């Protein structure tokens, strides 16, 4: 189960991945493969929500 902070971080990655500061919740999201690091232009690293992370967010939206 994710904490409220981890859910919030997952939503932040989905909505504004370029503006995410180094947050300790990212480690959990990376371990659970809900977010991934993406390389662009051979060197730029960006966070993105994975298919599993997106599915989780869509499910939570429907439940709410």
PDB file of N, H, CA, C and O in Angstrom:
ATOM      1  N   UNK A   1       0.842  -1.174   0.000  1.00  0.00           N
ATOM      2  CA  UNK A   1       0.000   0.000   0.000  1.00  0.00           C
ATOM      3  C   UNK A   1       0.887   1.237   0.000  1.00  0.00           C
ATOM      4  O   UNK A   1       1.896   1.300   0.703  1.00  0.00           O
ATOM      5  N   UNK A   2       0.494   2.209  -0.796  1.00  0.00           N
ATOM      6  H   UNK A   2      -0.325   2.158  -1.368  1.00  0.00           H
ATOM      7  CA  UNK A   2       1.243   3.463  -0.857  1.00  0.00           C
ATOM      8  C   UNK A   2       0.733   4.430   0.199  1.00  0.00           C
ATOM      9  O   UNK A   2      -0.442   4.419   0.568  1.00  0.00           O
ATOM     10  N   UNK A   3       1.634   5.254   0.668  1.00  0.00           N
ATOM     11  H   UNK A   3       2.588   5.263   0.368  1.00  0.00           H
ATOM     12  CA  UNK A   3       1.246   6.306   1.611  1.00  0.00           C
ATOM     13  C   UNK A   3       0.597   7.457   0.839  1.00  0.00           C
ATOM     14  O   UNK A   3       0.669   7.519  -0.388  1.00  0.00           O
ATOM     15  N   UNK A   4      -0.026   8.350   1.570  1.00  0.00           N
ATOM     16  H   UNK A   4      -0.085   8.299   2.567  1.00  0.00           H
ATOM     17  CA  UNK A   4      -0.637   9.528   0.944  1.00  0.00           C
ATOM     18  C   UNK A   4       0.419  10.367   0.226  1.00  0.00           C
ATOM     19  O   UNK A   4       0.148  10.926  -0.836  1.00  0.00           O
ATOM     20  N   UNK A   5       1.607  10.458   0.793  1.00  0.00           N
ATOM     21  H   UNK A   5       1.827  10.004   1.656  1.00  0.00           H
ATOM     22  CA  UNK A   5       2.695  11.221   0.172  1.00  0.00           C
ATOM     23  C   UNK A   5       3.145  10.563  -1.130  1.00  0.00           C
ATOM     24  O   UNK A   5       3.467  11.254  -2.097  1.00  0.00           O
ATOM     25  N   UNK A   6       3.168   9.230  -1.157  1.00  0.00           N
ATOM     26  H   UNK A   6       2.907   8.669  -0.372  1.00  0.00           H
ATOM     27  CA  UNK A   6       3.571   8.523  -2.372  1.00  0.00           C
ATOM     28  C   UNK A   6       2.523   8.691  -3.474  1.00  0.00           C
ATOM     29  O   UNK A   6       2.870   8.877  -4.641  1.00  0.00           O
ATOM     30  N   UNK A   7       1.238   8.624  -3.104  1.00  0.00           N
ATOM     31  H   UNK A   7       0.956   8.473  -2.157  1.00  0.00           H
ATOM     32  CA  UNK A   7       0.179   8.885  -4.089  1.00  0.00           C
ATOM     33  C   UNK A   7       0.296  10.301  -4.640  1.00  0.00           C
ATOM     34  O   UNK A   7       0.186  10.521  -5.846  1.00  0.00           O
ATOM     35  N   UNK A   8       0.518  11.251  -3.749  1.00  0.00           N
ATOM     36  H   UNK A   8       0.607  11.073  -2.769  1.00  0.00           H
ATOM     37  CA  UNK A   8       0.643  12.649  -4.177  1.00  0.00           C
ATOM     38  C   UNK A   8       1.840  12.825  -5.110  1.00  0.00           C
ATOM     39  O   UNK A   8       1.751  13.546  -6.103  1.00  0.00           O
ATOM     40  N   UNK A   9       2.934  12.183  -4.800  1.00  0.00           N
ATOM     41  H   UNK A   9       3.007  11.598  -3.993  1.00  0.00           H
ATOM     42  CA  UNK A   9       4.123  12.269  -5.649  1.00  0.00           C
ATOM     43  C   UNK A   9       3.852  11.649  -7.008  1.00  0.00           C
ATOM     44  O   UNK A   9       4.292  12.181  -8.027  1.00  0.00           O
ATOM     45  N   UNK A  10       3.136  10.535  -7.039  1.00  0.00           N
ATOM     46  H   UNK A  10       2.779  10.103  -6.211  1.00  0.00           H
ATOM     47  CA  UNK A  10       2.779   9.901  -8.306  1.00  0.00           C
ATOM     48  C   UNK A  10       1.927  10.847  -9.159  1.00  0.00           C
ATOM     49  O   UNK A  10       2.125  10.938 -10.371  1.00  0.00           O
ATOM     50  N   UNK A  11       0.998  11.536  -8.538  1.00  0.00           N
ATOM     51  H   UNK A  11       0.837  11.462  -7.554  1.00  0.00           H
ATOM     52  CA  UNK A  11       0.178  12.512  -9.264  1.00  0.00           C
ATOM     53  C   UNK A  11       1.030  13.682  -9.761  1.00  0.00           C
ATOM     54  O   UNK A  11       0.817  14.182 -10.865  1.00  0.00           O
ATOM     55  N   UNK A  12       1.986  14.113  -8.952  1.00  0.00           N
ATOM     56  H   UNK A  12       2.159  13.706  -8.055  1.00  0.00           H
ATOM     57  CA  UNK A  12       2.876  15.193  -9.372  1.00  0.00           C
ATOM     58  C   UNK A  12       3.728  14.789 -10.573  1.00  0.00           C
ATOM     59  O   UNK A  12       3.936  15.582 -11.492  1.00  0.00           O
ATOM     60  N   UNK A  13       4.214  13.563 -10.558  1.00  0.00           N
ATOM     61  H   UNK A  13       4.045  12.919  -9.812  1.00  0.00           H
ATOM     62  CA  UNK A  13       5.008  13.085 -11.702  1.00  0.00           C
ATOM     63  C   UNK A  13       4.137  13.079 -12.948  1.00  0.00           C
ATOM     64  O   UNK A  13       4.586  13.491 -14.018  1.00  0.00           O
ATOM     65  N   UNK A  14       2.903  12.620 -12.824  1.00  0.00           N
ATOM     66  H   UNK A  14       2.539  12.286 -11.955  1.00  0.00           H
ATOM     67  CA  UNK A  14       2.001  12.583 -13.981  1.00  0.00           C
ATOM     68  C   UNK A  14       1.738  13.992 -14.517  1.00  0.00           C
ATOM     69  O   UNK A  14       1.741  14.206 -15.730  1.00  0.00           O
ATOM     70  N   UNK A  15       1.515  14.937 -13.629  1.00  0.00           N
ATOM     71  H   UNK A  15       1.514  14.763 -12.644  1.00  0.00           H
ATOM     72  CA  UNK A  15       1.084  16.271 -14.044  1.00  0.00           C
ATOM     73  C   UNK A  15       2.218  17.236 -14.366  1.00  0.00           C
ATOM     74  O   UNK A  15       2.038  18.146 -15.175  1.00  0.00           O
ATOM     75  N   UNK A  16       3.374  17.053 -13.752  1.00  0.00           N
ATOM     76  H   UNK A  16       3.519  16.313 -13.095  1.00  0.00           H
ATOM     77  CA  UNK A  16       4.475  17.994 -13.987  1.00  0.00           C
ATOM     78  C   UNK A  16       5.820  17.354 -13.654  1.00  0.00           C
ATOM     79  O   UNK A  16       6.517  17.790 -12.738  1.00  0.00           O
ATOM     80  N   UNK A  17       6.167  16.338 -14.393  1.00  0.00           N
ATOM     81  H   UNK A  17       5.600  15.984 -15.138  1.00  0.00           H
ATOM     82  CA  UNK A  17       7.382  15.578 -14.116  1.00  0.00           C
ATOM     83  C   UNK A  17       8.650  16.428 -14.163  1.00  0.00           C
ATOM     84  O   UNK A  17       9.623  16.127 -13.471  1.00  0.00           O
ATOM     85  N   UNK A  18       8.647  17.478 -14.966  1.00  0.00           N
ATOM     86  H   UNK A  18       7.857  17.723 -15.528  1.00  0.00           H
ATOM     87  CA  UNK A  18       9.843  18.319 -15.083  1.00  0.00           C
ATOM     88  C   UNK A  18      10.090  19.160 -13.839  1.00  0.00           C
ATOM     89  O   UNK A  18      11.182  19.704 -13.670  1.00  0.00           O
ATOM     90  N   UNK A  19       9.105  19.274 -12.975  1.00  0.00           N
ATOM     91  H   UNK A  19       8.218  18.832 -13.111  1.00  0.00           H
ATOM     92  CA  UNK A  19       9.217  20.155 -11.818  1.00  0.00           C
ATOM     93  C   UNK A  19       9.275  19.403 -10.488  1.00  0.00           C
ATOM     94  O   UNK A  19       9.078  19.996  -9.428  1.00  0.00           O
ATOM     95  N   UNK A  20       9.543  18.112 -10.543  1.00  0.00           N
ATOM     96  H   UNK A  20       9.703  17.629 -11.404  1.00  0.00           H
ATOM     97  CA  UNK A  20       9.618  17.320  -9.327  1.00  0.00           C
ATOM     98  C   UNK A  20      11.014  17.439  -8.739  1.00  0.00           C
ATOM     99  O   UNK A  20      12.012  17.164  -9.405  1.00  0.00           O
ATOM    100  N   UNK A  21      11.064  17.846  -7.501  1.00  0.00           N
ATOM    101  H   UNK A  21      10.254  18.068  -6.960  1.00  0.00           H
ATOM    102  CA  UNK A  21      12.345  17.905  -6.786  1.00  0.00           C
ATOM    103  C   UNK A  21      12.686  16.503  -6.294  1.00  0.00           C
ATOM    104  O   UNK A  21      11.858  15.594  -6.362  1.00  0.00           O
ATOM    105  N   UNK A  22      13.871  16.338  -5.816  1.00  0.00           N
ATOM    106  H   UNK A  22      14.544  17.076  -5.761  1.00  0.00           H
ATOM    107  CA  UNK A  22      14.296  15.047  -5.277  1.00  0.00           C
ATOM    108  C   UNK A  22      13.492  14.741  -4.025  1.00  0.00           C
ATOM    109  O   UNK A  22      13.692  15.368  -2.984  1.00  0.00           O
ATOM    110  N   UNK A  23      12.589  13.783  -4.123  1.00  0.00           N
ATOM    111  H   UNK A  23      12.428  13.274  -4.968  1.00  0.00           H
ATOM    112  CA  UNK A  23      11.711  13.421  -3.007  1.00  0.00           C
ATOM    113  C   UNK A  23      11.979  11.977  -2.644  1.00  0.00           C
ATOM    114  O   UNK A  23      12.191  11.140  -3.521  1.00  0.00           O
ATOM    115  N   UNK A  24      11.971  11.682  -1.364  1.00  0.00           N
ATOM    116  H   UNK A  24      11.799  12.362  -0.651  1.00  0.00           H
ATOM    117  CA  UNK A  24      12.256  10.311  -0.936  1.00  0.00           C
ATOM    118  C   UNK A  24      11.169   9.335  -1.380  1.00  0.00           C
ATOM    119  O   UNK A  24      11.434   8.139  -1.496  1.00  0.00           O
ATOM    120  N   UNK A  25       9.944   9.824  -1.633  1.00  0.00           N
ATOM    121  H   UNK A  25       9.729  10.796  -1.540  1.00  0.00           H
ATOM    122  CA  UNK A  25       8.864   8.955  -2.092  1.00  0.00           C
ATOM    123  C   UNK A  25       9.142   8.381  -3.479  1.00  0.00           C
ATOM    124  O   UNK A  25       8.587   7.347  -3.849  1.00  0.00           O
ATOM    125  N   UNK A  26       9.991   9.043  -4.237  1.00  0.00           N
ATOM    126  H   UNK A  26      10.442   9.884  -3.937  1.00  0.00           H
ATOM    127  CA  UNK A  26      10.316   8.552  -5.574  1.00  0.00           C
ATOM    128  C   UNK A  26      10.987   7.187  -5.531  1.00  0.00           C
ATOM    129  O   UNK A  26      10.784   6.370  -6.430  1.00  0.00           O
ATOM    130  N   UNK A  27      11.778   6.930  -4.506  1.00  0.00           N
ATOM    131  H   UNK A  27      11.943   7.594  -3.776  1.00  0.00           H
ATOM    132  CA  UNK A  27      12.435   5.630  -4.390  1.00  0.00           C
ATOM    133  C   UNK A  27      11.408   4.501  -4.342  1.00  0.00           C
ATOM    134  O   UNK A  27      11.570   3.480  -5.012  1.00  0.00           O
ATOM    135  N   UNK A  28      10.355   4.685  -3.553  1.00  0.00           N
ATOM    136  H   UNK A  28      10.224   5.514  -3.009  1.00  0.00           H
ATOM    137  CA  UNK A  28       9.305   3.667  -3.447  1.00  0.00           C
ATOM    138  C   UNK A  28       8.595   3.507  -4.776  1.00  0.00           C
ATOM    139  O   UNK A  28       8.334   2.386  -5.211  1.00  0.00           O
ATOM    140  N   UNK A  29       8.279   4.619  -5.426  1.00  0.00           N
ATOM    141  H   UNK A  29       8.491   5.530  -5.073  1.00  0.00           H
ATOM    142  CA  UNK A  29       7.577   4.551  -6.707  1.00  0.00           C
ATOM    143  C   UNK A  29       8.438   3.886  -7.782  1.00  0.00           C
ATOM    144  O   UNK A  29       7.920   3.155  -8.627  1.00  0.00           O
ATOM    145  N   UNK A  30       9.732   4.132  -7.755  1.00  0.00           N
ATOM    146  H   UNK A  30      10.153   4.725  -7.069  1.00  0.00           H
ATOM    147  CA  UNK A  30      10.647   3.463  -8.692  1.00  0.00           C
ATOM    148  C   UNK A  30      10.738   1.971  -8.394  1.00  0.00           C
ATOM    149  O   UNK A  30      10.711   1.155  -9.315  1.00  0.00           O
ATOM    150  N   UNK A  31      10.845   1.609  -7.125  1.00  0.00           N
ATOM    151  H   UNK A  31      10.867   2.272  -6.377  1.00  0.00           H
ATOM    152  CA  UNK A  31      10.928   0.201  -6.738  1.00  0.00           C
ATOM    153  C   UNK A  31       9.680  -0.569  -7.148  1.00  0.00           C
ATOM    154  O   UNK A  31       9.769  -1.724  -7.564  1.00  0.00           O
ATOM    155  N   UNK A  32       8.531   0.059  -7.032  1.00  0.00           N
ATOM    156  H   UNK A  32       8.459   0.997  -6.694  1.00  0.00           H
ATOM    157  CA  UNK A  32       7.264  -0.599  -7.377  1.00  0.00           C
ATOM    158  C   UNK A  32       6.926  -0.445  -8.855  1.00  0.00           C
ATOM    159  O   UNK A  32       5.861  -0.869  -9.303  1.00  0.00           O
ATOM    160  N   UNK A  33       7.834   0.160  -9.604  1.00  0.00           N
ATOM    161  H   UNK A  33       8.700   0.504  -9.239  1.00  0.00           H
ATOM    162  CA  UNK A  33       7.714   0.352 -11.042  1.00  0.00           C
ATOM    163  C   UNK A  33       6.462   1.128 -11.430  1.00  0.00           C
ATOM    164  O   UNK A  33       5.822   0.837 -12.440  1.00  0.00           O
ATOM    165  N   UNK A  34       6.124   2.118 -10.611  1.00  0.00           N
ATOM    166  H   UNK A  34       6.643   2.355  -9.790  1.00  0.00           H
ATOM    167  CA  UNK A  34       5.004   3.001 -10.911  1.00  0.00           C
ATOM    168  C   UNK A  34       5.481   4.242 -11.655  1.00  0.00           C
ATOM    169  O   UNK A  34       4.700   4.901 -12.341  1.00  0.00           O
ATOM    170  N   UNK A  35       6.765   4.557 -11.517  1.00  0.00           N
ATOM    171  H   UNK A  35       7.399   4.022 -10.959  1.00  0.00           H
ATOM    172  CA  UNK A  35       7.424   5.598 -12.305  1.00  0.00           C
ATOM    173  C   UNK A  35       8.732   5.024 -12.832  1.00  0.00           C
ATOM    174  O   UNK A  35       9.270   4.057 -12.293  1.00  0.00           O
ATOM    175  N   UNK A  36       9.225   5.641 -13.891  1.00  0.00           N
ATOM    176  H   UNK A  36       8.788   6.427 -14.329  1.00  0.00           H
ATOM    177  CA  UNK A  36      10.496   5.208 -14.482  1.00  0.00           C
ATOM    178  C   UNK A  36      11.288   6.441 -14.884  1.00  0.00           C
ATOM    179  O   UNK A  36      10.730   7.515 -15.106  1.00  0.00           O
ATOM    180  N   UNK A  37      12.587   6.265 -14.970  1.00  0.00           N
ATOM    181  H   UNK A  37      13.041   5.392 -14.789  1.00  0.00           H
ATOM    182  CA  UNK A  37      13.469   7.324 -15.455  1.00  0.00           C
ATOM    183  C   UNK A  37      13.597   7.172 -16.963  1.00  0.00           C
ATOM    184  O   UNK A  37      13.832   6.072 -17.462  1.00  0.00           O
ATOM    185  N   UNK A  38      13.444   8.261 -17.680  1.00  0.00           N
ATOM    186  H   UNK A  38      13.253   9.154 -17.274  1.00  0.00           H
ATOM    187  CA  UNK A  38      13.471   8.248 -19.133  1.00  0.00           C
ATOM    188  C   UNK A  38      14.614   9.114 -19.622  1.00  0.00           C
ATOM    189  O   UNK A  38      14.778  10.246 -19.166  1.00  0.00           O
ATOM    190  N   UNK A  39      15.399   8.596 -20.539  1.00  0.00           N
ATOM    191  H   UNK A  39      15.266   7.677 -20.909  1.00  0.00           H
ATOM    192  CA  UNK A  39      16.505   9.350 -21.116  1.00  0.00           C
ATOM    193  C   UNK A  39      16.058   9.948 -22.438  1.00  0.00           C
ATOM    194  O   UNK A  39      15.527   9.256 -23.306  1.00  0.00           O
ATOM    195  N   UNK A  40      16.280  11.229 -22.568  1.00  0.00           N
ATOM    196  H   UNK A  40      16.712  11.791 -21.863  1.00  0.00           H
ATOM    197  CA  UNK A  40      15.965  11.932 -23.809  1.00  0.00           C
ATOM    198  C   UNK A  40      17.214  12.637 -24.287  1.00  0.00           C
ATOM    199  O   UNK A  40      18.011  13.122 -23.484  1.00  0.00           O
ATOM    200  N   UNK A  41      17.382  12.690 -25.564  1.00  0.00           N
ATOM    201  H   UNK A  41      16.735  12.296 -26.217  1.00  0.00           H
ATOM    202  CA  UNK A  41      18.536  13.365 -26.163  1.00  0.00           C
ATOM    203  C   UNK A  41      19.856  12.779 -25.675  1.00  0.00           C
ATOM    204  O   UNK A  41      20.877  13.466 -25.676  1.00  0.00           O
ATOM    205  N   UNK A  42      19.842  11.537 -25.265  1.00  0.00           N
ATOM    206  H   UNK A  42      19.012  10.979 -25.264  1.00  0.00           H
ATOM    207  CA  UNK A  42      21.055  10.865 -24.851  1.00  0.00           C
ATOM    208  C   UNK A  42      21.573  11.218 -23.475  1.00  0.00           C
ATOM    209  O   UNK A  42      22.497  10.564 -22.991  1.00  0.00           O
ATOM    210  N   UNK A  43      21.018  12.223 -22.826  1.00  0.00           N
ATOM    211  H   UNK A  43      20.268  12.754 -23.220  1.00  0.00           H
ATOM    212  CA  UNK A  43      21.544  12.577 -21.518  1.00  0.00           C
ATOM    213  C   UNK A  43      20.516  13.117 -20.538  1.00  0.00           C
ATOM    214  O   UNK A  43      20.717  12.991 -19.330  1.00  0.00           O
ATOM    215  N   UNK A  44      19.446  13.700 -20.991  1.00  0.00           N
ATOM    216  H   UNK A  44      19.283  13.803 -21.972  1.00  0.00           H
ATOM    217  CA  UNK A  44      18.468  14.283 -20.089  1.00  0.00           C
ATOM    218  C   UNK A  44      17.632  13.182 -19.444  1.00  0.00           C
ATOM    219  O   UNK A  44      17.087  12.326 -20.142  1.00  0.00           O
ATOM    220  N   UNK A  45      17.529  13.200 -18.132  1.00  0.00           N
ATOM    221  H   UNK A  45      17.971  13.895 -17.566  1.00  0.00           H
ATOM    222  CA  UNK A  45      16.740  12.208 -17.414  1.00  0.00           C
ATOM    223  C   UNK A  45      15.458  12.873 -16.939  1.00  0.00           C
ATOM    224  O   UNK A  45      15.477  13.951 -16.344  1.00  0.00           O
ATOM    225  N   UNK A  46      14.345  12.204 -17.216  1.00  0.00           N
ATOM    226  H   UNK A  46      14.329  11.329 -17.698  1.00  0.00           H
ATOM    227  CA  UNK A  46      13.029  12.724 -16.849  1.00  0.00           C
ATOM    228  C   UNK A  46      12.215  11.594 -16.239  1.00  0.00           C
ATOM    229  O   UNK A  46      12.330  10.444 -16.662  1.00  0.00           O
ATOM    230  N   UNK A  47      11.409  11.909 -15.268  1.00  0.00           N
ATOM    231  H   UNK A  47      11.315  12.844 -14.925  1.00  0.00           H
ATOM    232  CA  UNK A  47      10.510  10.920 -14.691  1.00  0.00           C
ATOM    233  C   UNK A  47       9.260  10.794 -15.539  1.00  0.00           C
ATOM    234  O   UNK A  47       8.783  11.778 -16.106  1.00  0.00           O
ATOM    235  N   UNK A  48       8.734   9.595 -15.626  1.00  0.00           N
ATOM    236  H   UNK A  48       9.121   8.796 -15.165  1.00  0.00           H
ATOM    237  CA  UNK A  48       7.457   9.386 -16.293  1.00  0.00           C
ATOM    238  C   UNK A  48       6.683   8.317 -15.532  1.00  0.00           C
ATOM    239  O   UNK A  48       7.268   7.429 -14.913  1.00  0.00           O
ATOM    240  N   UNK A  49       5.379   8.418 -15.588  1.00  0.00           N
ATOM    241  H   UNK A  49       4.903   9.140 -16.091  1.00  0.00           H
ATOM    242  CA  UNK A  49       4.513   7.421 -14.963  1.00  0.00           C
ATOM    243  C   UNK A  49       4.459   6.214 -15.888  1.00  0.00           C
ATOM    244  O   UNK A  49       4.264   6.366 -17.094  1.00  0.00           O
ATOM    245  N   UNK A  50       4.629   5.023 -15.338  1.00  0.00           N
ATOM    246  H   UNK A  50       4.788   4.900 -14.358  1.00  0.00           H
ATOM    247  CA  UNK A  50       4.573   3.802 -16.131  1.00  0.00           C
ATOM    248  C   UNK A  50       3.121   3.412 -16.390  1.00  0.00           C
ATOM    249  O   UNK A  50       2.196   4.044 -15.881  1.00  0.00           O
ATOM    250  N   UNK A  51       2.938   2.380 -17.174  1.00  0.00           N
ATOM    251  H   UNK A  51       3.689   1.866 -17.588  1.00  0.00           H
ATOM    252  CA  UNK A  51       1.598   1.868 -17.460  1.00  0.00           C
ATOM    253  C   UNK A  51       0.896   1.452 -16.170  1.00  0.00           C
ATOM    254  O   UNK A  51      -0.293   1.720 -15.995  1.00  0.00           O
ATOM    255  N   UNK A  52       1.628   0.798 -15.267  1.00  0.00           N
ATOM    256  H   UNK A  52       2.594   0.580 -15.409  1.00  0.00           H
ATOM    257  CA  UNK A  52       1.044   0.388 -13.980  1.00  0.00           C
ATOM    258  C   UNK A  52       0.674   1.595 -13.123  1.00  0.00           C
ATOM    259  O   UNK A  52      -0.375   1.606 -12.479  1.00  0.00           O
ATOM    260  N   UNK A  53       1.529   2.601 -13.115  1.00  0.00           N
ATOM    261  H   UNK A  53       2.381   2.592 -13.638  1.00  0.00           H
ATOM    262  CA  UNK A  53       1.247   3.818 -12.357  1.00  0.00           C
ATOM    263  C   UNK A  53       0.029   4.549 -12.901  1.00  0.00           C
ATOM    264  O   UNK A  53      -0.798   5.047 -12.137  1.00  0.00           O
ATOM    265  N   UNK A  54      -0.077   4.609 -14.218  1.00  0.00           N
ATOM    266  H   UNK A  54       0.595   4.204 -14.838  1.00  0.00           H
ATOM    267  CA  UNK A  54      -1.227   5.251 -14.844  1.00  0.00           C
ATOM    268  C   UNK A  54      -2.511   4.484 -14.536  1.00  0.00           C
ATOM    269  O   UNK A  54      -3.549   5.084 -14.256  1.00  0.00           O
ATOM    270  N   UNK A  55      -2.433   3.178 -14.590  1.00  0.00           N
ATOM    271  H   UNK A  55      -1.589   2.691 -14.818  1.00  0.00           H
ATOM    272  CA  UNK A  55      -3.597   2.348 -14.269  1.00  0.00           C
ATOM    273  C   UNK A  55      -4.049   2.567 -12.830  1.00  0.00           C
ATOM    274  O   UNK A  55      -5.247   2.659 -12.561  1.00  0.00           O
ATOM    275  N   UNK A  56      -3.111   2.649 -11.921  1.00  0.00           N
ATOM    276  H   UNK A  56      -2.138   2.574 -12.140  1.00  0.00           H
ATOM    277  CA  UNK A  56      -3.431   2.900 -10.517  1.00  0.00           C
ATOM    278  C   UNK A  56      -4.113   4.256 -10.342  1.00  0.00           C
ATOM    279  O   UNK A  56      -5.107   4.362  -9.624  1.00  0.00           O
ATOM    280  N   UNK A  57      -3.590   5.282 -10.990  1.00  0.00           N
ATOM    281  H   UNK A  57      -2.782   5.195 -11.574  1.00  0.00           H
ATOM    282  CA  UNK A  57      -4.191   6.614 -10.889  1.00  0.00           C
ATOM    283  C   UNK A  57      -5.593   6.650 -11.485  1.00  0.00           C
ATOM    284  O   UNK A  57      -6.482   7.288 -10.921  1.00  0.00           O
ATOM    285  N   UNK A  58      -5.809   5.976 -12.620  1.00  0.00           N
ATOM    286  H   UNK A  58      -5.087   5.458 -13.079  1.00  0.00           H
ATOM    287  CA  UNK A  58      -7.134   5.932 -13.223  1.00  0.00           C
ATOM    288  C   UNK A  58      -8.136   5.200 -12.322  1.00  0.00           C
ATOM    289  O   UNK A  58      -9.292   5.607 -12.207  1.00  0.00           O
ATOM    290  N   UNK A  59      -7.683   4.127 -11.692  1.00  0.00           N
ATOM    291  H   UNK A  59      -6.744   3.796 -11.785  1.00  0.00           H
ATOM    292  CA  UNK A  59      -8.556   3.381 -10.776  1.00  0.00           C
ATOM    293  C   UNK A  59      -8.940   4.236  -9.587  1.00  0.00           C
ATOM    294  O   UNK A  59     -10.101   4.243  -9.178  1.00  0.00           O
ATOM    295  N   UNK A  60      -7.983   4.956  -9.026  1.00  0.00           N
ATOM    296  H   UNK A  60      -7.040   4.950  -9.358  1.00  0.00           H
ATOM    297  CA  UNK A  60      -8.285   5.827  -7.890  1.00  0.00           C
ATOM    298  C   UNK A  60      -9.252   6.941  -8.273  1.00  0.00           C
ATOM    299  O   UNK A  60     -10.107   7.329  -7.477  1.00  0.00           O
ATOM    300  N   UNK A  61      -9.114   7.451  -9.485  1.00  0.00           N
ATOM    301  H   UNK A  61      -8.419   7.136 -10.131  1.00  0.00           H
ATOM    302  CA  UNK A  61     -10.015   8.502  -9.952  1.00  0.00           C
ATOM    303  C   UNK A  61     -11.444   7.980 -10.051  1.00  0.00           C
ATOM    304  O   UNK A  61     -12.391   8.684  -9.699  1.00  0.00           O
ATOM    305  N   UNK A  62     -11.602   6.752 -10.528  1.00  0.00           N
ATOM    306  H   UNK A  62     -10.833   6.180 -10.814  1.00  0.00           H
ATOM    307  CA  UNK A  62     -12.942   6.165 -10.644  1.00  0.00           C
ATOM    308  C   UNK A  62     -13.545   5.886  -9.275  1.00  0.00           C
ATOM    309  O   UNK A  62     -14.757   6.016  -9.103  1.00  0.00           O
ATOM    310  N   UNK A  63     -12.735   5.510  -8.304  1.00  0.00           N
ATOM    311  H   UNK A  63     -11.750   5.405  -8.443  1.00  0.00           H
ATOM    312  CA  UNK A  63     -13.235   5.206  -6.972  1.00  0.00           C
ATOM    313  C   UNK A  63     -13.631   6.465  -6.202  1.00  0.00           C
ATOM    314  O   UNK A  63     -14.486   6.436  -5.316  1.00  0.00           O
ATOM    315  N   UNK A  64     -12.991   7.552  -6.564  1.00  0.00           N
ATOM    316  H   UNK A  64     -12.296   7.575  -7.283  1.00  0.00           H
ATOM    317  CA  UNK A  64     -13.242   8.797  -5.855  1.00  0.00           C
ATOM    318  C   UNK A  64     -14.490   9.395  -6.406  1.00  0.00           C
ATOM    319  O   UNK A  64     -14.911  10.463  -5.961  1.00  0.00           O
TER     320      UNK A  64
END
